[in-house]
Amino acid sequence: MVHPSLPVKNVKELIALAKRRPGQLTYGSSGSGAFNHLTGALFANMAKIDIVHVPYKGGGPAAVALLSGEITMILGEPASLVGFIKAGKVRALAVTGEKRALGMADLPTMAEAGVAGYSATSWNGMLAPAGVPGPIVKRLNDELNRIIIDPEIRKRMIDNGYEPVGGTPEQFGALIRAEIAKWAPVVKVAGVRVD
């Protein structure tokens, strides 16, 4: 998502502008090491551009900075800005996932928009302490899966930029392991440190 004053209409134009103006375009995040910090670092690395990370103390302040034009872009989940996208106050150029978003099917993926292989999707899940008995884990998982397929809940999630995905505890564990393997090199290249 970019501020509407930025003279770009798509990702290829954004990359071209960043190459013409190295170190001048900024991307905000909800903090150093946050998902939208890493998605920006991944984008910069894959597109071979020099953009400047500006960390904020949360997604709200980063969104306000984009709305005011203090920063030029944010990469990451649209949930905090979906209303502003629909109102034309920020311009969405692409979605960062492997497939088009259910709630914004007209937006291309980053890969479709010119950054081959780019995929970054934030997710939320529920974890329990190690050693929780299997029947309790199964019950929690069954209830969560039941909730996210409820038509009203599903619609509300999609309207707010989320895509409900259920599954098994084993599938969720595999996702977590894959995400750690994917993002560890990005964290290293971005120089993210735990403070």
C-alpha positions as CSV (number, residue, x, y, z in Angstrom):
1,M,0.0,0.0,0.0
2,V,1.3,3.4,-0.9
3,H,0.3,7.0,-0.2
4,P,-1.8,8.3,-3.1
5,S,0.7,11.1,-3.7
6,L,3.3,8.6,-4.8
7,P,3.3,8.7,-8.6
8,V,2.9,4.9,-9.1
9,K,0.0,2.8,-10.0
10,N,1.6,-0.7,-9.8
11,V,4.5,-2.6,-8.3
12,K,6.7,-2.3,-11.4
13,E,6.3,1.5,-11.4
14,L,7.2,1.4,-7.6
15,I,10.3,-0.6,-8.2
16,A,11.4,1.7,-11.1
17,L,10.8,4.8,-8.9
18,A,12.8,3.2,-6.0
19,K,15.7,2.5,-8.4
20,R,15.6,6.1,-9.7
21,R,15.5,7.4,-6.1
22,P,17.6,5.0,-4.0
23,G,17.3,5.5,-0.2
24,Q,14.5,8.1,-0.6
25,L,11.4,5.9,-0.4
26,T,10.3,4.8,3.1
27,Y,8.3,1.9,4.4
28,G,6.7,1.9,7.8
29,S,6.2,-1.0,10.2
30,S,4.6,-1.6,13.5
31,G,8.1,-2.0,15.0
32,S,11.6,-3.4,14.4
33,G,11.3,-7.1,13.6
34,A,7.5,-6.9,13.0
35,F,6.0,-8.8,10.1
36,N,5.6,-5.6,8.0
37,H,9.3,-4.8,8.7
38,L,10.3,-8.2,7.4
39,T,8.0,-8.1,4.4
40,G,9.5,-4.8,3.4
41,A,13.1,-6.2,3.8
42,L,12.1,-9.2,1.7
43,F,10.6,-6.9,-1.0
44,A,13.7,-4.7,-1.1
45,N,16.0,-7.7,-1.3
46,M,14.1,-9.5,-4.0
47,A,13.4,-6.3,-6.1
48,K,17.0,-5.1,-5.6
49,I,16.0,-1.7,-4.3
50,D,17.1,0.6,-1.5
51,I,14.1,1.6,0.6
52,V,14.3,2.9,4.2
53,H,12.6,1.2,7.1
54,V,10.8,3.4,9.6
55,P,9.6,1.5,12.7
56,Y,6.7,2.8,14.7
57,K,5.3,1.8,18.0
58,G,2.4,-0.2,16.6
59,G,0.3,-0.7,13.5
60,G,-1.9,2.3,14.3
61,P,0.9,4.9,14.3
62,A,2.4,3.3,11.1
63,A,-1.1,3.5,9.4
64,V,-1.4,7.2,10.5
65,A,2.0,7.9,9.1
66,L,1.0,6.4,5.7
67,L,-2.3,8.3,5.7
68,S,-0.5,11.6,6.4
69,G,2.3,11.0,3.8
70,E,5.0,10.8,6.4
71,I,6.1,7.4,4.9
72,T,5.5,6.3,1.3
73,M,4.4,2.7,1.8
74,I,3.6,-0.2,4.1
75,L,3.9,-3.9,3.2
76,G,1.9,-6.4,5.2
77,E,-1.6,-7.3,6.2
78,P,-4.3,-4.8,5.0
79,A,-6.6,-5.3,8.0
80,S,-5.7,-2.0,9.6
81,L,-6.1,-0.1,6.4
82,V,-8.8,-1.9,4.4
83,G,-11.3,0.9,5.1
84,F,-8.8,3.5,3.8
85,I,-8.1,1.4,0.7
86,K,-11.8,1.3,-0.1
87,A,-12.1,5.0,0.6
88,G,-9.2,5.8,-1.7
89,K,-7.0,7.3,1.0
90,V,-4.2,4.8,0.4
91,R,-3.5,2.9,-2.9
92,A,-3.2,-0.8,-2.7
93,L,-0.8,-2.1,-5.4
94,A,-0.7,-5.9,-4.7
95,V,-1.3,-8.5,-2.1
96,T,1.7,-10.2,-0.6
97,G,0.4,-13.8,-0.5
98,E,0.8,-16.6,-3.0
99,K,-2.8,-16.1,-4.2
100,R,-5.2,-13.2,-4.6
101,A,-7.1,-12.2,-1.4
102,L,-10.7,-13.2,-1.2
103,G,-11.7,-9.6,-0.1
104,M,-9.6,-7.9,-2.8
105,A,-9.7,-10.2,-5.8
106,D,-8.9,-7.4,-8.2
107,L,-5.4,-6.9,-6.7
108,P,-2.6,-8.9,-8.2
109,T,-0.2,-10.9,-6.1
110,M,3.3,-9.5,-5.8
111,A,4.5,-12.3,-8.0
112,E,1.9,-11.4,-10.6
113,A,2.9,-7.7,-10.3
114,G,6.5,-8.4,-11.1
115,V,8.4,-9.8,-8.1
116,A,8.6,-13.5,-9.0
117,G,8.6,-15.8,-6.0
118,Y,7.6,-13.1,-3.5
119,S,5.2,-14.5,-0.9
120,A,4.6,-13.2,2.6
121,T,1.4,-13.9,4.5
122,S,0.8,-13.0,8.2
123,W,-1.2,-15.5,10.2
124,N,-2.7,-15.9,13.6
125,G,-3.2,-19.1,15.4
126,M,-3.7,-20.5,18.9
127,L,-1.0,-22.3,20.8
128,A,-1.2,-24.2,24.0
129,P,1.6,-25.2,26.5
130,A,3.5,-28.4,25.8
131,G,1.9,-31.3,27.5
132,V,-1.7,-30.3,27.1
133,P,-3.6,-33.6,26.8
134,G,-4.5,-34.7,23.2
135,P,-8.3,-34.7,23.8
136,I,-8.2,-31.0,24.9
137,V,-6.1,-30.0,21.9
138,K,-8.5,-31.8,19.6
139,R,-11.5,-30.1,21.3
140,L,-9.9,-26.6,21.0
141,N,-9.0,-27.3,17.4
142,D,-12.4,-28.6,16.5
143,E,-14.1,-25.5,18.1
144,L,-11.8,-23.1,16.3
145,N,-12.4,-24.8,13.0
146,R,-16.1,-24.7,13.6
147,I,-16.0,-20.9,14.4
148,I,-14.1,-19.9,11.3
149,I,-16.4,-21.7,8.9
150,D,-19.5,-19.9,10.4
151,P,-20.7,-17.8,7.5
152,E,-21.1,-14.6,9.5
153,I,-17.6,-14.9,11.1
154,R,-16.1,-15.9,7.7
155,K,-17.6,-12.8,6.0
156,R,-16.5,-10.5,8.8
157,M,-13.0,-11.8,8.6
158,I,-12.8,-11.5,4.8
159,D,-14.3,-8.0,4.8
160,N,-11.5,-7.0,7.2
161,G,-8.7,-8.3,5.1
162,Y,-8.3,-11.7,6.8
163,E,-8.7,-15.1,5.2
164,P,-10.0,-17.8,7.5
165,V,-8.0,-21.1,7.2
166,G,-8.5,-24.0,9.5
167,G,-6.7,-27.3,9.7
168,T,-5.1,-29.7,12.1
169,P,-2.6,-29.1,14.9
170,E,0.0,-31.0,12.7
171,Q,-0.6,-28.7,9.7
172,F,-0.2,-25.7,12.0
173,G,3.1,-27.1,13.4
174,A,4.4,-27.7,9.9
175,L,3.5,-24.1,9.0
176,I,5.3,-22.7,12.0
177,R,8.5,-24.8,11.1
178,A,8.3,-23.6,7.5
179,E,7.9,-20.0,8.5
180,I,10.9,-20.1,10.8
181,A,13.0,-21.6,8.0
182,K,11.8,-18.9,5.5
183,W,12.2,-15.9,7.7
184,A,15.4,-16.6,9.6
185,P,17.6,-15.5,6.6
186,V,15.5,-12.4,6.1
187,V,15.9,-11.5,9.8
188,K,19.6,-11.9,9.4
189,V,19.9,-9.8,6.3
190,A,17.7,-7.1,7.8
191,G,19.9,-7.0,10.9
192,V,16.9,-7.4,13.2
193,R,17.9,-7.7,16.9
194,V,15.9,-8.5,19.9
195,D,16.0,-5.5,22.3
